[in-house]
Amino acid sequence: MREPKSVTDLLTYRLLRLSNTLGLYSNRRYRAEFDVTLPEWRVMSIIALMETTSAQEISRSVSTDKAWVGLTLQKLEKRGFVRRVSDKQDGRRTLVSFTRQGKEVHDAILANAKRRQRRLLGALGEDAETVFAAIERLQAEADRMLEELDES
């Protein structure tokens, strides 16, 4: 492996650039077709995984601020995509789930995301599984690096 000559040769730069490019594509597409921003989609995708969840659980899943998640949920609720109800076991907690409209919008965006996934995997060809395995190893190492910072 060659030594990086500039920041643009760093793995982190390249991964961030790819992530930002795909995020920009998704944000533009989802906003144009569904009037949903990328951050709203990220929250919706966690709700879909958990069916009923809380702002704190969403925040933990997307590694972001609970207040930001709360504001995003307010926007989604205002548009009729989610409903919030008090947790019967813990009155301090609010649970979030999809409305029928929210589930329909989520499913339509997910179909779009799956088409994008097929296109990207097509560009990788037979290397797709190798790339996924490498990403898993990189994520594990990045998690260890973060834990080391937390310990010091």
ChimeraX commands (.cxc) that place a marker at each C-alpha (Angstrom):
marker #1 position 0.00,0.00,0.00 radius 0.5
marker #1 position 1.40,3.37,-0.96 radius 0.5
marker #1 position 1.86,6.23,1.49 radius 0.5
marker #1 position -0.83,8.95,1.13 radius 0.5
marker #1 position 0.49,12.09,-0.53 radius 0.5
marker #1 position -2.46,14.28,0.45 radius 0.5
marker #1 position -5.68,14.17,2.42 radius 0.5
marker #1 position -7.52,13.00,-0.72 radius 0.5
marker #1 position -5.48,9.78,-0.61 radius 0.5
marker #1 position -6.66,8.92,2.92 radius 0.5
marker #1 position -9.16,6.08,3.29 radius 0.5
marker #1 position -11.30,8.17,5.65 radius 0.5
marker #1 position -11.48,10.99,3.09 radius 0.5
marker #1 position -12.55,8.62,0.33 radius 0.5
marker #1 position -15.18,6.88,2.48 radius 0.5
marker #1 position -16.56,10.22,3.65 radius 0.5
marker #1 position -16.68,11.53,0.09 radius 0.5
marker #1 position -18.56,8.43,-1.08 radius 0.5
marker #1 position -20.95,8.65,1.87 radius 0.5
marker #1 position -21.56,12.37,1.26 radius 0.5
marker #1 position -22.15,11.83,-2.47 radius 0.5
marker #1 position -24.66,9.05,-1.86 radius 0.5
marker #1 position -26.28,11.07,0.94 radius 0.5
marker #1 position -26.67,14.08,-1.36 radius 0.5
marker #1 position -28.19,11.85,-4.05 radius 0.5
marker #1 position -30.63,10.33,-1.56 radius 0.5
marker #1 position -31.54,13.65,-0.01 radius 0.5
marker #1 position -32.32,15.23,-3.39 radius 0.5
marker #1 position -34.23,12.20,-4.64 radius 0.5
marker #1 position -36.30,11.57,-1.50 radius 0.5
marker #1 position -37.12,15.25,-1.11 radius 0.5
marker #1 position -38.21,15.53,-4.76 radius 0.5
marker #1 position -40.23,12.31,-4.86 radius 0.5
marker #1 position -41.54,12.00,-1.29 radius 0.5
marker #1 position -40.92,15.38,0.40 radius 0.5
marker #1 position -38.76,13.57,2.97 radius 0.5
marker #1 position -35.27,14.71,3.94 radius 0.5
marker #1 position -32.42,12.27,4.45 radius 0.5
marker #1 position -32.39,12.82,8.24 radius 0.5
marker #1 position -36.16,12.15,8.31 radius 0.5
marker #1 position -35.59,8.99,6.27 radius 0.5
marker #1 position -32.94,7.80,8.71 radius 0.5
marker #1 position -35.36,8.20,11.61 radius 0.5
marker #1 position -38.12,6.50,9.62 radius 0.5
marker #1 position -35.85,3.56,8.83 radius 0.5
marker #1 position -35.21,2.96,12.55 radius 0.5
marker #1 position -38.92,3.14,13.32 radius 0.5
marker #1 position -39.52,0.55,10.59 radius 0.5
marker #1 position -36.92,-1.78,12.12 radius 0.5
marker #1 position -38.35,-1.53,15.62 radius 0.5
marker #1 position -42.04,-0.94,14.76 radius 0.5
marker #1 position -42.59,0.89,18.07 radius 0.5
marker #1 position -39.68,2.73,19.65 radius 0.5
marker #1 position -38.67,5.86,21.55 radius 0.5
marker #1 position -36.65,8.94,20.66 radius 0.5
marker #1 position -33.87,7.70,22.93 radius 0.5
marker #1 position -33.67,4.34,21.12 radius 0.5
marker #1 position -33.67,6.08,17.72 radius 0.5
marker #1 position -30.94,8.44,18.94 radius 0.5
marker #1 position -28.81,5.50,20.06 radius 0.5
marker #1 position -29.36,3.65,16.77 radius 0.5
marker #1 position -28.32,6.56,14.55 radius 0.5
marker #1 position -25.64,7.83,16.96 radius 0.5
marker #1 position -27.06,11.32,17.18 radius 0.5
marker #1 position -28.50,13.82,19.63 radius 0.5
marker #1 position -31.85,12.97,21.25 radius 0.5
marker #1 position -33.05,16.58,20.88 radius 0.5
marker #1 position -32.41,16.43,17.12 radius 0.5
marker #1 position -34.37,13.17,16.92 radius 0.5
marker #1 position -37.20,14.81,18.89 radius 0.5
marker #1 position -37.40,17.70,16.42 radius 0.5
marker #1 position -37.36,15.29,13.48 radius 0.5
marker #1 position -40.16,13.27,15.07 radius 0.5
marker #1 position -42.21,16.45,15.55 radius 0.5
marker #1 position -41.91,17.19,11.83 radius 0.5
marker #1 position -42.87,13.62,10.91 radius 0.5
marker #1 position -45.82,13.72,13.30 radius 0.5
marker #1 position -47.02,17.06,11.92 radius 0.5
marker #1 position -47.05,15.53,8.43 radius 0.5
marker #1 position -49.00,12.50,9.61 radius 0.5
marker #1 position -46.19,9.95,9.19 radius 0.5
marker #1 position -45.83,8.94,12.86 radius 0.5
marker #1 position -47.90,8.86,16.00 radius 0.5
marker #1 position -46.64,9.30,19.54 radius 0.5
marker #1 position -48.26,7.80,22.63 radius 0.5
marker #1 position -47.27,7.57,26.28 radius 0.5
marker #1 position -45.64,4.32,27.33 radius 0.5
marker #1 position -48.10,2.51,29.61 radius 0.5
marker #1 position -45.22,0.96,31.61 radius 0.5
marker #1 position -43.24,4.20,31.94 radius 0.5
marker #1 position -45.29,7.40,31.77 radius 0.5
marker #1 position -42.14,9.50,31.29 radius 0.5
marker #1 position -41.43,7.77,27.99 radius 0.5
marker #1 position -43.13,8.41,24.66 radius 0.5
marker #1 position -43.39,5.64,22.09 radius 0.5
marker #1 position -43.34,6.29,18.35 radius 0.5
marker #1 position -44.79,4.22,15.52 radius 0.5
marker #1 position -45.86,4.70,11.91 radius 0.5
marker #1 position -49.26,5.77,10.74 radius 0.5
marker #1 position -50.53,4.01,7.64 radius 0.5
marker #1 position -49.36,6.97,5.53 radius 0.5
marker #1 position -45.91,6.90,7.15 radius 0.5
marker #1 position -45.56,3.16,6.49 radius 0.5
marker #1 position -46.54,3.66,2.83 radius 0.5
marker #1 position -43.99,6.46,2.37 radius 0.5
marker #1 position -41.32,4.40,4.13 radius 0.5
marker #1 position -42.00,1.38,1.91 radius 0.5
marker #1 position -41.83,3.50,-1.25 radius 0.5
marker #1 position -38.50,5.03,-0.22 radius 0.5
marker #1 position -37.15,1.61,0.78 radius 0.5
marker #1 position -38.00,0.27,-2.70 radius 0.5
marker #1 position -36.07,3.20,-4.15 radius 0.5
marker #1 position -33.11,2.51,-1.83 radius 0.5
marker #1 position -33.09,-1.15,-2.87 radius 0.5
marker #1 position -32.91,-0.15,-6.54 radius 0.5
marker #1 position -29.94,2.10,-5.73 radius 0.5
marker #1 position -28.32,-0.78,-3.82 radius 0.5
marker #1 position -28.65,-3.09,-6.84 radius 0.5
marker #1 position -27.08,-0.44,-9.06 radius 0.5
marker #1 position -24.15,0.09,-6.71 radius 0.5
marker #1 position -23.59,-3.65,-6.27 radius 0.5
marker #1 position -23.68,-4.03,-10.04 radius 0.5
marker #1 position -20.77,-1.60,-10.25 radius 0.5
marker #1 position -18.80,-3.88,-7.89 radius 0.5
marker #1 position -19.61,-7.11,-9.68 radius 0.5
marker #1 position -17.97,-10.13,-8.08 radius 0.5
marker #1 position -16.14,-7.89,-5.57 radius 0.5
marker #1 position -19.35,-7.02,-3.68 radius 0.5
marker #1 position -18.95,-9.65,-0.94 radius 0.5
marker #1 position -15.30,-8.71,-0.44 radius 0.5
marker #1 position -16.24,-5.04,-0.09 radius 0.5
marker #1 position -18.94,-5.85,2.48 radius 0.5
marker #1 position -16.49,-7.97,4.49 radius 0.5
marker #1 position -13.91,-5.17,4.37 radius 0.5
marker #1 position -16.49,-2.63,5.56 radius 0.5
marker #1 position -17.36,-4.89,8.50 radius 0.5
marker #1 position -13.68,-5.11,9.47 radius 0.5
marker #1 position -13.26,-1.35,9.15 radius 0.5
marker #1 position -16.35,-0.71,11.30 radius 0.5
marker #1 position -15.08,-3.07,13.99 radius 0.5
marker #1 position -11.70,-1.30,14.03 radius 0.5
marker #1 position -13.35,2.15,14.12 radius 0.5
marker #1 position -15.50,1.00,17.06 radius 0.5
marker #1 position -12.35,-0.14,18.89 radius 0.5
marker #1 position -10.67,3.21,18.18 radius 0.5
marker #1 position -13.67,5.05,19.64 radius 0.5
marker #1 position -13.69,2.80,22.73 radius 0.5
marker #1 position -10.00,3.56,23.26 radius 0.5
marker #1 position -10.78,7.29,23.25 radius 0.5
marker #1 position -13.60,6.76,25.74 radius 0.5
marker #1 position -11.29,4.83,28.06 radius 0.5
marker #1 position -8.61,7.52,28.13 radius 0.5
marker link #1:1,2 radius 0.2
marker link #1:2,3 radius 0.2
marker link #1:3,4 radius 0.2
marker link #1:4,5 radius 0.2
marker link #1:5,6 radius 0.2
marker link #1:6,7 radius 0.2
marker link #1:7,8 radius 0.2
marker link #1:8,9 radius 0.2
marker link #1:9,10 radius 0.2
marker link #1:10,11 radius 0.2
marker link #1:11,12 radius 0.2
marker link #1:12,13 radius 0.2
marker link #1:13,14 radius 0.2
marker link #1:14,15 radius 0.2
marker link #1:15,16 radius 0.2
marker link #1:16,17 radius 0.2
marker link #1:17,18 radius 0.2
marker link #1:18,19 radius 0.2
marker link #1:19,20 radius 0.2
marker link #1:20,21 radius 0.2
marker link #1:21,22 radius 0.2
marker link #1:22,23 radius 0.2
marker link #1:23,24 radius 0.2
marker link #1:24,25 radius 0.2
marker link #1:25,26 radius 0.2
marker link #1:26,27 radius 0.2
marker link #1:27,28 radius 0.2
marker link #1:28,29 radius 0.2
marker link #1:29,30 radius 0.2
marker link #1:30,31 radius 0.2
marker link #1:31,32 radius 0.2
marker link #1:32,33 radius 0.2
marker link #1:33,34 radius 0.2
marker link #1:34,35 radius 0.2
marker link #1:35,36 radius 0.2
marker link #1:36,37 radius 0.2
marker link #1:37,38 radius 0.2
marker link #1:38,39 radius 0.2
marker link #1:39,40 radius 0.2
marker link #1:40,41 radius 0.2
marker link #1:41,42 radius 0.2
marker link #1:42,43 radius 0.2
marker link #1:43,44 radius 0.2
marker link #1:44,45 radius 0.2
marker link #1:45,46 radius 0.2
marker link #1:46,47 radius 0.2
marker link #1:47,48 radius 0.2
marker link #1:48,49 radius 0.2
marker link #1:49,50 radius 0.2
marker link #1:50,51 radius 0.2
marker link #1:51,52 radius 0.2
marker link #1:52,53 radius 0.2
marker link #1:53,54 radius 0.2
marker link #1:54,55 radius 0.2
marker link #1:55,56 radius 0.2
marker link #1:56,57 radius 0.2
marker link #1:57,58 radius 0.2
marker link #1:58,59 radius 0.2
marker link #1:59,60 radius 0.2
marker link #1:60,61 radius 0.2
marker link #1:61,62 radius 0.2
marker link #1:62,63 radius 0.2
marker link #1:63,64 radius 0.2
marker link #1:64,65 radius 0.2
marker link #1:65,66 radius 0.2
marker link #1:66,67 radius 0.2
marker link #1:67,68 radius 0.2
marker link #1:68,69 radius 0.2
marker link #1:69,70 radius 0.2
marker link #1:70,71 radius 0.2
marker link #1:71,72 radius 0.2
marker link #1:72,73 radius 0.2
marker link #1:73,74 radius 0.2
marker link #1:74,75 radius 0.2
marker link #1:75,76 radius 0.2
marker link #1:76,77 radius 0.2
marker link #1:77,78 radius 0.2
marker link #1:78,79 radius 0.2
marker link #1:79,80 radius 0.2
marker link #1:80,81 radius 0.2
marker link #1:81,82 radius 0.2
marker link #1:82,83 radius 0.2
marker link #1:83,84 radius 0.2
marker link #1:84,85 radius 0.2
marker link #1:85,86 radius 0.2
marker link #1:86,87 radius 0.2
marker link #1:87,88 radius 0.2
marker link #1:88,89 radius 0.2
marker link #1:89,90 radius 0.2
marker link #1:90,91 radius 0.2
marker link #1:91,92 radius 0.2
marker link #1:92,93 radius 0.2
marker link #1:93,94 radius 0.2
marker link #1:94,95 radius 0.2
marker link #1:95,96 radius 0.2
marker link #1:96,97 radius 0.2
marker link #1:97,98 radius 0.2
marker link #1:98,99 radius 0.2
marker link #1:99,100 radius 0.2
marker link #1:100,101 radius 0.2
marker link #1:101,102 radius 0.2
marker link #1:102,103 radius 0.2
marker link #1:103,104 radius 0.2
marker link #1:104,105 radius 0.2
marker link #1:105,106 radius 0.2
marker link #1:106,107 radius 0.2
marker link #1:107,108 radius 0.2
marker link #1:108,109 radius 0.2
marker link #1:109,110 radius 0.2
marker link #1:110,111 radius 0.2
marker link #1:111,112 radius 0.2
marker link #1:112,113 radius 0.2
marker link #1:113,114 radius 0.2
marker link #1:114,115 radius 0.2
marker link #1:115,116 radius 0.2
marker link #1:116,117 radius 0.2
marker link #1:117,118 radius 0.2
marker link #1:118,119 radius 0.2
marker link #1:119,120 radius 0.2
marker link #1:120,121 radius 0.2
marker link #1:121,122 radius 0.2
marker link #1:122,123 radius 0.2
marker link #1:123,124 radius 0.2
marker link #1:124,125 radius 0.2
marker link #1:125,126 radius 0.2
marker link #1:126,127 radius 0.2
marker link #1:127,128 radius 0.2
marker link #1:128,129 radius 0.2
marker link #1:129,130 radius 0.2
marker link #1:130,131 radius 0.2
marker link #1:131,132 radius 0.2
marker link #1:132,133 radius 0.2
marker link #1:133,134 radius 0.2
marker link #1:134,135 radius 0.2
marker link #1:135,136 radius 0.2
marker link #1:136,137 radius 0.2
marker link #1:137,138 radius 0.2
marker link #1:138,139 radius 0.2
marker link #1:139,140 radius 0.2
marker link #1:140,141 radius 0.2
marker link #1:141,142 radius 0.2
marker link #1:142,143 radius 0.2
marker link #1:143,144 radius 0.2
marker link #1:144,145 radius 0.2
marker link #1:145,146 radius 0.2
marker link #1:146,147 radius 0.2
marker link #1:147,148 radius 0.2
marker link #1:148,149 radius 0.2
marker link #1:149,150 radius 0.2
marker link #1:150,151 radius 0.2
marker link #1:151,152 radius 0.2
view
